[in-house]
């Protein structure tokens, strides 16, 4: 929101067509623009743009540890990034 940018390497979870989540040390402001780069084990990758949709504290007793939800601008095919995920049949 203040015009600065930063790069973070995070472990994603809950990857879906519409977005993903990750754990971060500090909260990220809702609406912050994001560029997410994901790579499969085979080296294939995508870059998806999105925004922070929500941030919530993982443990209210701890000042660190926030789950961040990112909503993609456009849906992606998450199956290459989710082991064992079945793709919908046409």
Secondary structure, DSSP 8 states (H G I E B T S, - for coil): --S--------EES--SSEEEEEESS---TT-EEEEEEE-TTS-EEEEEEEEEEEEES-TTSSS-EEEEEEESS---GGGGSTT------
